[in-house]
C-alpha cells in the first residue's frame, strides 16, 4: 500500500490528509494556521502522521496548497528586486511597465525596466528586428541591482522567439539568474501578461523557500520517499521544478483545491461549491470536475493580470467572523478572529462574539462550551443566522449563469454555521469529510498543462490548429509531471476573432493526467 499526503493552508486552519492508493481517506487533522505559516504546516504533517500511525516510507506523494506566494504580494514582503525587459519598441512606449500598479508594490519590486526593439504582430510578423546589443546593454546596466528578470514581448503567445533569445542573452551576461518569460506565464494582452510575469519573477525567492521548507518539514518527520508537488490555481498539480519556475500559478489555489475536493467527495461533475472557512466563504462552480475559470482580469495585490484564475466570489463570512449588534442592526464581519478562534470565541472562553457562537447557540454545532452562550437571546441569534444565509444566497445568485435551481456542495470547516437549505438551489450536499475538502482536493489532483495561442487559419485548417494546440498542452502536462499514458484533453476553447484580418482564432486547450509513477 502506498499513500498520498495532502496539505492545504487556509487563513484560519491548516489541514492535512492521508489517502491510500485507492484514494480512500486514511486520516485527517486540522491545526490553527500560524503567523509564519511554515510551523503550522509542520504541525499538521506531524499530527496526521502520528494520528494515522502508517509507515512513513510508504508515502510516495506529498502535495501542498499554500497561500505564501499570494501573501508575499499582498504584504509586499520577501519579493525579489526584478529587472524588466519589454520587447516592443517603438510600438509600446506610450504606457510604461507597472503604470497602473500601487506605488508601494512598484517600489518594492522594481525600478529597472527597459523597452527594446522587437515584438510581433498578431500573425507573427516582426514589429521591428530583434536587437541583441540592446538586450546586452540592458543586462549590463542591471547587473548587481536585480535578483530576477521578467521578459515580456508583444504577441509572444503567438511567437516566442524574441523572448527565448533575450533570455539566453540575459543568462550569458548575468549568469544563473531566474528569468520569467511572459509566454509561459499568461495569455493574450500585453500589459496584464507583463504584470503577471513581473510578479512571477518577484516570487522566485518565496517559491524556493516554500519548496525547500516543505521538503525539510517532510524530512524532519521521516518522510523521505515522497515526490513533492505544489497545487495550482486551476485545481491541478505541478512538480517542484515547475513550481519554482512559475510560482504565480499557486495564487488562489486554496479555493481551487476545495472545488476539486468537493467534486471528488460528492461525485458531482457540475455543481456550485460553497466553501466556508474560518475567515471567508468562497463560492465557485464545478465544470467537468474542475473549477470554472474566470474570464475577467485578476487583481493580485493591486496589479491587474490575465493568467488563469478560478471564478470565485469571496464573502467576508466564516466560522471566526465577528458579529456585532448596534441597537436593532446586526453587522456580520467582514473582520474575523481567524486562527485565534479557539482563543477569542465565546464558546472557548473568549470575549468576541463570532459566527461559530451563533451556530452553537442555535444547536447547529456542538463545539466548545455551549453554556457560555446560553445567555444569548435566541431571536438575536436567529436574526444573525438569517443575515448570514442571505449573504451566501446573494453570492449564489451572482455565480449562477441561469435562474434554474442548481445543486450545491457545501464544504469547509465553517460549514457548521449555515443551514443545509438555500433559496434557488435544487439540493444541498454536505459530503462525508467535508471539513477537509481542500486538503483532499490537493491530494487527489491531477497534473495539467494549458496552452493558449492565436492561430491564423490561412495556411492551416481549424482541425490542424486544434490538434497542434492539443499536442502542445499535452507536452506541457508531461513536463509538469503527468503520466503520458493517462493524459486527457479536458477543455478546448476556440474563439474566432472577427476583428483580426487573416481568419484568426484564439485556441486555449487544457490537458490533465495522473501523476507519473
Steps between C-alpha positions, in 0.01 A plus 500: 500500500628847413366830629449863400539788744301816424546829686298818449567831675199722570465833673377331820599133486765286336360160401686177430359173363635156416350302212586146399570388142125450443440863604327389821542741793722346768510791746484879522578784738444873535740731683492880529693680226800674651626847429813369328289232318789249492472388863126439450582280200752302708247454784237374255742250342617379841144474630354297213799263490486442876122453492503250211805299608576396140842403369652834392716328238182414310403863443587543134344840427471821702289793375490852639243771438629819656419870521863605544551640149174695512583628850846616387341719231222633723739573788785624273745269677787279382456603136802498267627822348403440137645630177245547221559473126211573267563406137277732298674821398394729342136384526456487879661814646170672577442292818790414728529165680311494835320825407184403692668334801464628857804713579614289795495179294683668214775627730534159667535306176682712243645829384691344210321458170601523134286509185701358210448435128308192384161340554239359263177581327202269567600277207864459602654771278769705676415851618870579480815286483634351823806693627743283693716796606208675667434191713868469594524866594185477713635191677833671574321802649291277726791286621519503880174693530247221442439145623275379218393602149155527338484501118183592311452534126213619284298195386750252645221239548484497117876483453750482789835517314590852615436410865706183488789679321490779760505247786806329353686833476397597855644177637822550306541844656362443852568132559255270675233761573128400502331612178121510447368512142147628451391240243539233772307695763181646351292551187424778254506864607845656538458709816316239710737226380799720579362571850457128567854433378652770722316360804615151407862618485460681832383176667807291413653521849167428670444197275841360588431557870159326477631196315811453715304569821245232409779259407679566832177454695435164336856382562478611863195276539675208332317524167792438268351322197231746395498695177396859571235695309346843543137578423408736216204734477322286238459207740800302376859439611848590383833347596754701699706606198187634332393669825834674543476629142133605506408578865230752401284203396458405868295817565141415601574126508305466827152554349600284200599215735168528681307477173697193390453343844128580497463336159691190615309458828155567354557319167355811331651612167289817478383696805546817701751464785473698822821477701462658844826543687586688815545836329319497164241315298608420143228420248605337173380261233599145403515447123599148390648443850730805470455860620334735251760757394436871518487691172582828676840653568617400849619755754796362695620734773385801296658390169266411212590163347352254249638161600243231575304534823198311634168685472440570868277732700654557843285616791627624837322223690650205682504318832712773656303796357428762767131579565404842634166643616422868489142563621284288263772480236720190470839534326664185362878537460680538272777476761573167665690366799656260247738243642436634853145358498575256783624790712258779411156338444255502791454121499875463558505748788588806295332840485408531130164402351560296184293315241601175674340623823175563310503145361564349844222708659251374241606137547648473148849419631634327809844644567648687794280563806135571404428637847713804421245615239184380675427859612477621139150601386383232257317747275824698462687182404233413242515850348880471471467156336241629252730785405789257444277281283398806294867586438569153360177490294598831340837347410328195349285727281810683377691184406209327320476530123123440491196529725455122511550333841846349521646240742737631768786315670574642844855450632750658739531495877275805524211308341354463851391867506228475232184298435496225241242681289541804271258686275535431126678169560374155394686308773777549755759225533724498806729201431689293756830662602376838372718698748821396317381510138783745422778267614330204331482711182875551516567128555279368217597761242636416159779678312399735220635702211327800342594640161363819346582646160354717228497309169460644151299249296618608155763229464360243743158345564313551827533127580877514447527807723296331774712183479818708523368678811402164655852362438656808661270473807588131538874579485459768769313250722777241457766758596295586810506134613203324335504137388476513115284184498224662708479848346165614364387826342256651751429835336517656154409867456479626140420870459494636141627861490291690247692824558830341392584468130613163369222278646654490848385295799616480861543143622535403864543131584540331837633145544511310830634165613591296807832538678786320329620206709 
